[in-house]
């Protein structure tokens, strides 16, 4: 043990986020620092943490400017917390804030800290735009010059091509494929139809719209820059409308703008602590974080789907917990694409896949779809990459706290790079 000899329980006190917005809309002029600071401040205000020192704060962003090399610490300094609170930048693609949550939880469990915050932020609207490496090398060569000629001569090689910006793209370096193109391959491999994907997307929008109407998100979301609710949710979505959309990633494909997550801006954060720390301050305990697991797949050779790592992580985590896939009251499976969720579920239902790939004695089995993403998923709510994990943690913790009959919930998040992050929350 790094500190103590007794593992401490990790309580989820609660979480807050700003509304998620389609990129280039409400937050077109906001930065990651603006958004993450707003989420941190909301947690500080909600739980009366002004001037309080937390043991650590871990968060991150996937698309990040070089100016944000110390993003989390800067946001902590503007949050209202005691400035002696440290901040840690992390990044595990779409699993960033869930990974940050697990990191803070591990420190609490080991007795290193009593309380901490985890979160994430991402902005497509404020994506860094850089110039070609050849232009960078020209500038650096000039900077290294010691004489006037050495500083001037590199500029003789300046050409118009140097001013063509290199725009960011969500493309895997190993395959050259976008995440959507990779998901198309998965959908074909697992024979997931367009109709199945559209139906899951339709359910996501209807559940999210219903949750907003009933006030479920009222205490989970705070207004930011004039936006009061997630602006991607389509309460008027229909299967007919979804069916009319064209494929987005292949001419003969099944993935569309309707059954895929939109490019999104936003931020979220959660507060974790020992039960004793929370009780001392009169703060609630909504749920406990009891297990976490990360995994990766060998997708580069084309043998495994890019977003299939949770199929490995979840059964490994279930072994740790000594439970089955059916022993959950709620399932929060990140909807990077409707196809990804359906491929994952189909893999767990396949005895052949579970035996030959996962090394299990048989199929992991199916889940009760009525318990899946009951307040809407990423297709409807949006997916600011690094912010999704703590959005889900806060949602699931509230669901468990409000349901006297519930015992536990599962979180599963797939990520770029062929990785997956999973967790179990219990009452």
VEXDRENDREN-157763 format. One record per residue (C-alpha): residue number from 1; residue in one letter; x, y, z. Coordinates in steps of 0.02 Angstrom, whole numbers, plus 50000, padded with zeros to 5 digits. Layout:
{vexvex NUM, "a", {X, Y, Z}};
...
***
This chain:
{vexvex 1, "x", {50000, 50000, 50000}};
{vexvex 2, "x", {50062, 50173, 49958}};
{vexvex 3, "x", {49980, 50247, 50114}};
{vexvex 4, "x", {49861, 50148, 50221}};
{vexvex 5, "x", {49819, 49966, 50251}};
{vexvex 6, "x", {49630, 49987, 50236}};
{vexvex 7, "x", {49539, 50023, 50073}};
{vexvex 8, "x", {49419, 50167, 50097}};
{vexvex 9, "x", {49250, 50179, 50011}};
{vexvex 10, "x", {49238, 50309, 49873}};
{vexvex 11, "x", {49078, 50411, 49878}};
{vexvex 12, "x", {49009, 50507, 49731}};
{vexvex 13, "x", {48941, 50667, 49807}};
{vexvex 14, "x", {48872, 50732, 49644}};
{vexvex 15, "x", {48912, 50814, 49479}};
{vexvex 16, "x", {48868, 50964, 49374}};
{vexvex 17, "x", {48894, 51009, 49192}};
{vexvex 18, "x", {48856, 51148, 49073}};
{vexvex 19, "x", {48733, 51111, 48932}};
{vexvex 20, "x", {48811, 51018, 48788}};
{vexvex 21, "x", {48804, 51118, 48627}};
{vexvex 22, "x", {48825, 51073, 48446}};
{vexvex 23, "x", {48993, 51138, 48388}};
{vexvex 24, "x", {48995, 51310, 48307}};
{vexvex 25, "x", {48835, 51357, 48397}};
{vexvex 26, "x", {48812, 51426, 48573}};
{vexvex 27, "x", {48994, 51403, 48626}};
{vexvex 28, "x", {49075, 51455, 48463}};
{vexvex 29, "x", {49185, 51583, 48553}};
{vexvex 30, "x", {49216, 51483, 48714}};
{vexvex 31, "x", {49378, 51392, 48754}};
{vexvex 32, "x", {49407, 51232, 48850}};
{vexvex 33, "x", {49468, 51338, 48995}};
{vexvex 34, "x", {49307, 51440, 48992}};
{vexvex 35, "x", {49197, 51286, 48992}};
{vexvex 36, "x", {49294, 51180, 49117}};
{vexvex 37, "x", {49307, 51327, 49236}};
{vexvex 38, "x", {49118, 51347, 49225}};
{vexvex 39, "x", {49093, 51163, 49269}};
{vexvex 40, "x", {49216, 51173, 49414}};
{vexvex 41, "x", {49134, 51331, 49481}};
{vexvex 42, "x", {48964, 51248, 49471}};
{vexvex 43, "x", {49025, 51103, 49578}};
{vexvex 44, "x", {49105, 51223, 49702}};
{vexvex 45, "x", {48944, 51324, 49717}};
{vexvex 46, "x", {48829, 51172, 49724}};
{vexvex 47, "x", {48925, 51090, 49866}};
{vexvex 48, "x", {48982, 51247, 49958}};
{vexvex 49, "x", {49168, 51219, 49927}};
{vexvex 50, "x", {49222, 51401, 49918}};
{vexvex 51, "x", {49395, 51416, 49993}};
{vexvex 52, "x", {49404, 51227, 50022}};
{vexvex 53, "x", {49563, 51133, 49980}};
{vexvex 54, "x", {49535, 50969, 49888}};
{vexvex 55, "x", {49668, 50835, 49884}};
{vexvex 56, "x", {49677, 50836, 49694}};
{vexvex 57, "x", {49581, 50880, 49537}};
{vexvex 58, "x", {49604, 50776, 49380}};
{vexvex 59, "x", {49528, 50820, 49211}};
{vexvex 60, "x", {49575, 50847, 49031}};
{vexvex 61, "x", {49530, 50884, 48851}};
{vexvex 62, "x", {49560, 50786, 48692}};
{vexvex 63, "x", {49573, 50930, 48570}};
{vexvex 64, "x", {49689, 51051, 48657}};
{vexvex 65, "x", {49788, 51207, 48619}};
{vexvex 66, "x", {49972, 51214, 48667}};
{vexvex 67, "x", {49926, 51361, 48778}};
{vexvex 68, "x", {49825, 51239, 48884}};
{vexvex 69, "x", {49975, 51138, 48942}};
{vexvex 70, "x", {49917, 51166, 49122}};
{vexvex 71, "x", {49731, 51177, 49086}};
{vexvex 72, "x", {49663, 51095, 49243}};
{vexvex 73, "x", {49770, 51192, 49365}};
{vexvex 74, "x", {49719, 51355, 49280}};
{vexvex 75, "x", {49536, 51307, 49296}};
{vexvex 76, "x", {49560, 51261, 49479}};
{vexvex 77, "x", {49633, 51433, 49513}};
{vexvex 78, "x", {49476, 51513, 49441}};
{vexvex 79, "x", {49353, 51393, 49521}};
{vexvex 80, "x", {49337, 51464, 49696}};
{vexvex 81, "x", {49432, 51321, 49777}};
{vexvex 82, "x", {49579, 51355, 49891}};
{vexvex 83, "x", {49725, 51395, 49774}};
{vexvex 84, "x", {49827, 51262, 49864}};
{vexvex 85, "x", {49721, 51132, 49772}};
{vexvex 86, "x", {49827, 51046, 49638}};
{vexvex 87, "x", {49769, 51005, 49463}};
{vexvex 88, "x", {49817, 50862, 49346}};
{vexvex 89, "x", {49793, 50857, 49157}};
{vexvex 90, "x", {49746, 50686, 49089}};
{vexvex 91, "x", {49696, 50618, 48919}};
{vexvex 92, "x", {49625, 50450, 48868}};
{vexvex 93, "x", {49524, 50509, 48718}};
{vexvex 94, "x", {49336, 50490, 48748}};
{vexvex 95, "x", {49369, 50401, 48913}};
{vexvex 96, "x", {49465, 50548, 48986}};
{vexvex 97, "x", {49347, 50605, 49123}};
{vexvex 98, "x", {49298, 50428, 49173}};
{vexvex 99, "x", {49483, 50388, 49186}};
{vexvex 100, "x", {49504, 50547, 49289}};
{vexvex 101, "x", {49363, 50490, 49403}};
{vexvex 102, "x", {49447, 50322, 49430}};
{vexvex 103, "x", {49614, 50408, 49463}};
{vexvex 104, "x", {49539, 50520, 49598}};
{vexvex 105, "x", {49444, 50370, 49669}};
{vexvex 106, "x", {49603, 50267, 49683}};
{vexvex 107, "x", {49688, 50406, 49781}};
{vexvex 108, "x", {49539, 50416, 49899}};
{vexvex 109, "x", {49532, 50227, 49918}};
{vexvex 110, "x", {49717, 50220, 49962}};
{vexvex 111, "x", {49701, 50359, 50089}};
{vexvex 112, "x", {49811, 50480, 49993}};
{vexvex 113, "x", {49672, 50610, 49987}};
{vexvex 114, "x", {49501, 50630, 50066}};
{vexvex 115, "x", {49413, 50719, 49924}};
{vexvex 116, "x", {49442, 50767, 49745}};
{vexvex 117, "x", {49359, 50822, 49584}};
{vexvex 118, "x", {49364, 50745, 49411}};
{vexvex 119, "x", {49305, 50816, 49246}};
{vexvex 120, "x", {49331, 50850, 49064}};
{vexvex 121, "x", {49302, 50976, 48926}};
{vexvex 122, "x", {49310, 50981, 48738}};
{vexvex 123, "x", {49279, 51109, 48602}};
{vexvex 124, "x", {49275, 51078, 48416}};
{vexvex 125, "x", {49229, 51261, 48391}};
{vexvex 126, "x", {49395, 51316, 48467}};
{vexvex 127, "x", {49503, 51181, 48388}};
{vexvex 128, "x", {49686, 51228, 48364}};
{vexvex 129, "x", {49732, 51265, 48184}};
{vexvex 130, "x", {49916, 51241, 48146}};
{vexvex 131, "x", {50027, 51265, 47996}};
{vexvex 132, "x", {50132, 51132, 47906}};
{vexvex 133, "x", {50283, 51060, 47995}};
{vexvex 134, "x", {50394, 51127, 47856}};
{vexvex 135, "x", {50342, 51305, 47906}};
{vexvex 136, "x", {50377, 51265, 48088}};
{vexvex 137, "x", {50550, 51203, 48042}};
{vexvex 138, "x", {50583, 51360, 47942}};
{vexvex 139, "x", {50536, 51469, 48091}};
{vexvex 140, "x", {50643, 51368, 48211}};
{vexvex 141, "x", {50792, 51371, 48093}};
{vexvex 142, "x", {50780, 51561, 48087}};
{vexvex 143, "x", {50764, 51569, 48276}};
{vexvex 144, "x", {50922, 51464, 48299}};
{vexvex 145, "x", {51025, 51577, 48187}};
{vexvex 146, "x", {51170, 51668, 48270}};
{vexvex 147, "x", {51210, 51789, 48130}};
{vexvex 148, "x", {51097, 51901, 48028}};
{vexvex 149, "x", {51120, 51789, 47876}};
{vexvex 150, "x", {51080, 51631, 47974}};
{vexvex 151, "x", {50921, 51709, 48037}};
{vexvex 152, "x", {50871, 51775, 47865}};
{vexvex 153, "x", {50920, 51633, 47748}};
{vexvex 154, "x", {50783, 51508, 47801}};
{vexvex 155, "x", {50652, 51635, 47744}};
{vexvex 156, "x", {50714, 51619, 47565}};
{vexvex 157, "x", {50628, 51450, 47562}};
{vexvex 158, "x", {50458, 51523, 47611}};
{vexvex 159, "x", {50321, 51467, 47492}};
{vexvex 160, "x", {50131, 51493, 47482}};
{vexvex 161, "x", {50105, 51311, 47534}};
{vexvex 162, "x", {50172, 51355, 47706}};
{vexvex 163, "x", {50016, 51458, 47740}};
{vexvex 164, "x", {49895, 51316, 47707}};
{vexvex 165, "x", {49829, 51268, 47880}};
{vexvex 166, "x", {49825, 51089, 47940}};
{vexvex 167, "x", {49651, 51063, 48010}};
{vexvex 168, "x", {49623, 50938, 48151}};
{vexvex 169, "x", {49535, 50776, 48108}};
{vexvex 170, "x", {49476, 50628, 48211}};
{vexvex 171, "x", {49576, 50501, 48111}};
{vexvex 172, "x", {49673, 50352, 48177}};
{vexvex 173, "x", {49857, 50371, 48129}};
{vexvex 174, "x", {49878, 50182, 48118}};
{vexvex 175, "x", {49738, 50155, 47992}};
{vexvex 176, "x", {49702, 50324, 47917}};
{vexvex 177, "x", {49517, 50293, 47951}};
{vexvex 178, "x", {49399, 50409, 48042}};
{vexvex 179, "x", {49304, 50341, 48190}};
{vexvex 180, "x", {49146, 50338, 48085}};
{vexvex 181, "x", {49231, 50237, 47948}};
{vexvex 182, "x", {49296, 50116, 48079}};
{vexvex 183, "x", {49122, 50099, 48153}};
{vexvex 184, "x", {49055, 50061, 47978}};
{vexvex 185, "x", {49173, 49912, 47969}};
{vexvex 186, "x", {49112, 49854, 48139}};
{vexvex 187, "x", {48930, 49869, 48085}};
{vexvex 188, "x", {48964, 49761, 47933}};
{vexvex 189, "x", {49061, 49631, 48033}};
{vexvex 190, "x", {48922, 49614, 48161}};
{vexvex 191, "x", {48781, 49635, 48033}};
{vexvex 192, "x", {48703, 49781, 48123}};
{vexvex 193, "x", {48567, 49853, 48012}};
{vexvex 194, "x", {48525, 50035, 47977}};
{vexvex 195, "x", {48352, 50007, 48052}};
{vexvex 196, "x", {48426, 49946, 48217}};
{vexvex 197, "x", {48542, 50096, 48228}};
{vexvex 198, "x", {48403, 50219, 48189}};
{vexvex 199, "x", {48292, 50142, 48321}};
{vexvex 200, "x", {48425, 50158, 48455}};
{vexvex 201, "x", {48454, 50339, 48404}};
{vexvex 202, "x", {48267, 50372, 48407}};
{vexvex 203, "x", {48255, 50301, 48583}};
{vexvex 204, "x", {48403, 50407, 48638}};
{vexvex 205, "x", {48319, 50568, 48582}};
{vexvex 206, "x", {48150, 50523, 48657}};
{vexvex 207, "x", {48226, 50473, 48824}};
{vexvex 208, "x", {48333, 50631, 48831}};
{vexvex 209, "x", {48186, 50743, 48787}};
{vexvex 210, "x", {48077, 50659, 48918}};
{vexvex 211, "x", {48214, 50677, 49049}};
{vexvex 212, "x", {48227, 50863, 49014}};
{vexvex 213, "x", {48038, 50886, 49021}};
{vexvex 214, "x", {48022, 50795, 49187}};
{vexvex 215, "x", {48162, 50900, 49264}};
{vexvex 216, "x", {48288, 50760, 49286}};
{vexvex 217, "x", {48431, 50868, 49225}};
{vexvex 218, "x", {48378, 51022, 49323}};
{vexvex 219, "x", {48510, 50999, 49459}};
{vexvex 220, "x", {48639, 50917, 49346}};
{vexvex 221, "x", {48656, 51058, 49220}};
{vexvex 222, "x", {48690, 51244, 49246}};
{vexvex 223, "x", {48663, 51378, 49112}};
{vexvex 224, "x", {48815, 51440, 49018}};
{vexvex 225, "x", {48828, 51580, 48890}};
{vexvex 226, "x", {48640, 51592, 48875}};
{vexvex 227, "x", {48611, 51407, 48845}};
{vexvex 228, "x", {48501, 51319, 48972}};
{vexvex 229, "x", {48485, 51144, 48900}};
{vexvex 230, "x", {48573, 51027, 48778}};
{vexvex 231, "x", {48537, 51095, 48604}};
{vexvex 232, "x", {48556, 50933, 48507}};
{vexvex 233, "x", {48407, 50841, 48583}};
{vexvex 234, "x", {48270, 50816, 48455}};
{vexvex 235, "x", {48103, 50792, 48542}};
{vexvex 236, "x", {48019, 50783, 48371}};
{vexvex 237, "x", {48132, 50645, 48307}};
{vexvex 238, "x", {48046, 50505, 48210}};
{vexvex 239, "x", {48105, 50345, 48130}};
{vexvex 240, "x", {48045, 50413, 47963}};
{vexvex 241, "x", {48154, 50568, 47978}};
{vexvex 242, "x", {48304, 50464, 48028}};
{vexvex 243, "x", {48276, 50346, 47882}};
{vexvex 244, "x", {48287, 50490, 47757}};
{vexvex 245, "x", {48463, 50541, 47807}};
{vexvex 246, "x", {48608, 50496, 47693}};
{vexvex 247, "x", {48755, 50388, 47750}};
{vexvex 248, "x", {48896, 50494, 47821}};
{vexvex 249, "x", {49050, 50385, 47806}};
{vexvex 250, "x", {49023, 50271, 47655}};
{vexvex 251, "x", {48909, 50280, 47505}};
{vexvex 252, "x", {48838, 50108, 47548}};
{vexvex 253, "x", {48852, 50135, 47735}};
{vexvex 254, "x", {48726, 50130, 47876}};
{vexvex 255, "x", {48796, 50265, 47990}};
{vexvex 256, "x", {48716, 50436, 47971}};
{vexvex 257, "x", {48716, 50604, 48058}};
{vexvex 258, "x", {48560, 50545, 48148}};
{vexvex 259, "x", {48627, 50385, 48224}};
{vexvex 260, "x", {48801, 50454, 48265}};
{vexvex 261, "x", {48854, 50578, 48397}};
{vexvex 262, "x", {48865, 50758, 48336}};
{vexvex 263, "x", {49022, 50863, 48353}};
{vexvex 264, "x", {48994, 50943, 48523}};
{vexvex 265, "x", {49065, 51072, 48643}};
{vexvex 266, "x", {49044, 51058, 48831}};
{vexvex 267, "x", {49116, 51017, 49002}};
{vexvex 268, "x", {49069, 50919, 49157}};
{vexvex 269, "x", {49137, 50879, 49331}};
{vexvex 270, "x", {49102, 50768, 49481}};
{vexvex 271, "x", {49149, 50776, 49665}};
{vexvex 272, "x", {49213, 50619, 49752}};
{vexvex 273, "x", {49259, 50594, 49935}};
{vexvex 274, "x", {49264, 50476, 50081}};
{vexvex 275, "x", {49093, 50457, 50164}};
{vexvex 276, "x", {49166, 50535, 50321}};
{vexvex 277, "x", {49225, 50690, 50229}};
{vexvex 278, "x", {49053, 50711, 50151}};
{vexvex 279, "x", {48961, 50683, 50315}};
{vexvex 280, "x", {49068, 50810, 50405}};
{vexvex 281, "x", {49012, 50942, 50280}};
{vexvex 282, "x", {48832, 50887, 50272}};
{vexvex 283, "x", {48849, 50831, 50090}};
{vexvex 284, "x", {48753, 50687, 50011}};
{vexvex 285, "x", {48821, 50519, 49956}};
{vexvex 286, "x", {48730, 50470, 49797}};
{vexvex 287, "x", {48827, 50312, 49758}};
{vexvex 288, "x", {48995, 50228, 49776}};
{vexvex 289, "x", {49124, 50196, 49641}};
{vexvex 290, "x", {49178, 50016, 49672}};
{vexvex 291, "x", {49265, 49951, 49516}};
{vexvex 292, "x", {49353, 50015, 49361}};
{vexvex 293, "x", {49443, 49934, 49215}};
{vexvex 294, "x", {49532, 49987, 49056}};
{vexvex 295, "x", {49574, 49881, 48904}};
{vexvex 296, "x", {49633, 49899, 48725}};
{vexvex 297, "x", {49612, 49803, 48563}};
{vexvex 298, "x", {49731, 49768, 48420}};
{vexvex 299, "x", {49632, 49861, 48289}};
{vexvex 300, "x", {49775, 49915, 48176}};
{vexvex 301, "x", {49786, 49747, 48087}};
{vexvex 302, "x", {49601, 49749, 48047}};
{vexvex 303, "x", {49561, 49597, 48153}};
{vexvex 304, "x", {49468, 49691, 48289}};
{vexvex 305, "x", {49349, 49837, 48284}};
{vexvex 306, "x", {49418, 50004, 48341}};
{vexvex 307, "x", {49281, 50030, 48471}};
{vexvex 308, "x", {49267, 49853, 48539}};
{vexvex 309, "x", {49383, 49867, 48691}};
{vexvex 310, "x", {49237, 49876, 48815}};
{vexvex 311, "x", {49191, 49699, 48764}};
{vexvex 312, "x", {49353, 49646, 48851}};
{vexvex 313, "x", {49352, 49771, 48994}};
{vexvex 314, "x", {49177, 49734, 49057}};
{vexvex 315, "x", {49194, 49544, 49082}};
{vexvex 316, "x", {49364, 49571, 49165}};
{vexvex 317, "x", {49283, 49696, 49283}};
{vexvex 318, "x", {49137, 49577, 49315}};
{vexvex 319, "x", {49262, 49444, 49369}};
{vexvex 320, "x", {49338, 49568, 49491}};
{vexvex 321, "x", {49165, 49607, 49561}};
{vexvex 322, "x", {49104, 49427, 49562}};
{vexvex 323, "x", {48943, 49470, 49470}};
{vexvex 324, "x", {48864, 49444, 49299}};
{vexvex 325, "x", {48814, 49562, 49159}};
{vexvex 326, "x", {48634, 49543, 49211}};
{vexvex 327, "x", {48664, 49601, 49391}};
{vexvex 328, "x", {48638, 49786, 49351}};
{vexvex 329, "x", {48489, 49899, 49370}};
{vexvex 330, "x", {48555, 50028, 49246}};
{vexvex 331, "x", {48674, 50019, 49098}};
{vexvex 332, "x", {48759, 50177, 49037}};
{vexvex 333, "x", {48846, 50131, 48875}};
{vexvex 334, "x", {48920, 50279, 48783}};
{vexvex 335, "x", {48838, 50301, 48614}};
{vexvex 336, "x", {48987, 50354, 48509}};
{vexvex 337, "x", {48881, 50281, 48370}};
{vexvex 338, "x", {48722, 50181, 48385}};
{vexvex 339, "x", {48815, 50047, 48288}};
{vexvex 340, "x", {48952, 50037, 48419}};
{vexvex 341, "x", {48828, 50003, 48560}};
{vexvex 342, "x", {48740, 49870, 48457}};
{vexvex 343, "x", {48904, 49786, 48406}};
{vexvex 344, "x", {48956, 49779, 48589}};
{vexvex 345, "x", {48792, 49703, 48644}};
{vexvex 346, "x", {48796, 49578, 48501}};
{vexvex 347, "x", {48973, 49525, 48546}};
{vexvex 348, "x", {48923, 49490, 48727}};
{vexvex 349, "x", {48776, 49386, 48663}};
{vexvex 350, "x", {48891, 49283, 48549}};
{vexvex 351, "x", {48950, 49121, 48629}};
{vexvex 352, "x", {49082, 49103, 48492}};
{vexvex 353, "x", {49154, 49278, 48519}};
{vexvex 354, "x", {49153, 49260, 48708}};
{vexvex 355, "x", {49241, 49091, 48700}};
{vexvex 356, "x", {49365, 49119, 48559}};
{vexvex 357, "x", {49406, 49304, 48585}};
{vexvex 358, "x", {49369, 49342, 48767}};
{vexvex 359, "x", {49416, 49171, 48836}};
{vexvex 360, "x", {49251, 49150, 48928}};
{vexvex 361, "x", {49161, 48983, 48950}};
{vexvex 362, "x", {49009, 49049, 48856}};
{vexvex 363, "x", {48911, 49202, 48807}};
{vexvex 364, "x", {48908, 49346, 48930}};
{vexvex 365, "x", {48725, 49362, 48885}};
{vexvex 366, "x", {48602, 49500, 48844}};
{vexvex 367, "x", {48542, 49648, 48946}};
{vexvex 368, "x", {48371, 49721, 48977}};
{vexvex 369, "x", {48366, 49859, 48845}};
{vexvex 370, "x", {48237, 49954, 48950}};
{vexvex 371, "x", {48379, 49988, 49074}};
{vexvex 372, "x", {48498, 50056, 48943}};
{vexvex 373, "x", {48536, 50244, 48941}};
{vexvex 374, "x", {48368, 50279, 49021}};
{vexvex 375, "x", {48390, 50469, 49019}};
{vexvex 376, "x", {48461, 50477, 48844}};
{vexvex 377, "x", {48635, 50442, 48778}};
{vexvex 378, "x", {48771, 50530, 48683}};
{vexvex 379, "x", {48680, 50523, 48515}};
{vexvex 380, "x", {48548, 50639, 48586}};
{vexvex 381, "x", {48639, 50735, 48722}};
{vexvex 382, "x", {48800, 50760, 48625}};
{vexvex 383, "x", {48978, 50705, 48653}};
{vexvex 384, "x", {49113, 50832, 48698}};
{vexvex 385, "x", {49248, 50698, 48698}};
{vexvex 386, "x", {49331, 50719, 48868}};
{vexvex 387, "x", {49171, 50775, 48955}};
{vexvex 388, "x", {49064, 50622, 48924}};
{vexvex 389, "x", {49132, 50511, 49064}};
{vexvex 390, "x", {49089, 50626, 49208}};
{vexvex 391, "x", {48923, 50670, 49125}};
{vexvex 392, "x", {48881, 50486, 49138}};
{vexvex 393, "x", {48948, 50465, 49316}};
{vexvex 394, "x", {48840, 50608, 49380}};
{vexvex 395, "x", {48687, 50543, 49289}};
{vexvex 396, "x", {48706, 50364, 49349}};
{vexvex 397, "x", {48741, 50416, 49528}};
{vexvex 398, "x", {48580, 50517, 49531}};
{vexvex 399, "x", {48482, 50372, 49456}};
{vexvex 400, "x", {48545, 50252, 49590}};
{vexvex 401, "x", {48511, 50375, 49731}};
{vexvex 402, "x", {48333, 50403, 49673}};
{vexvex 403, "x", {48290, 50218, 49653}};
{vexvex 404, "x", {48266, 50130, 49820}};
{vexvex 405, "x", {48266, 49961, 49734}};
{vexvex 406, "x", {48424, 49987, 49632}};
{vexvex 407, "x", {48591, 49913, 49684}};
{vexvex 408, "x", {48716, 49951, 49547}};
{vexvex 409, "x", {48748, 50024, 49375}};
{vexvex 410, "x", {48873, 49990, 49236}};
{vexvex 411, "x", {48971, 50122, 49139}};
{vexvex 412, "x", {49056, 50079, 48975}};
{vexvex 413, "x", {49149, 50204, 48866}};
{vexvex 414, "x", {49241, 50164, 48704}};
{vexvex 415, "x", {49382, 50277, 48647}};
{vexvex 416, "x", {49494, 50320, 48502}};
{vexvex 417, "x", {49653, 50219, 48493}};
{vexvex 418, "x", {49556, 50059, 48518}};
{vexvex 419, "x", {49534, 50079, 48706}};
{vexvex 420, "x", {49391, 50064, 48828}};
{vexvex 421, "x", {49358, 50126, 49006}};
{vexvex 422, "x", {49227, 50046, 49116}};
{vexvex 423, "x", {49164, 50067, 49294}};
{vexvex 424, "x", {49036, 50004, 49419}};
{vexvex 425, "x", {48935, 50117, 49533}};
{vexvex 426, "x", {48841, 50046, 49682}};
{vexvex 427, "x", {48724, 50114, 49813}};
***
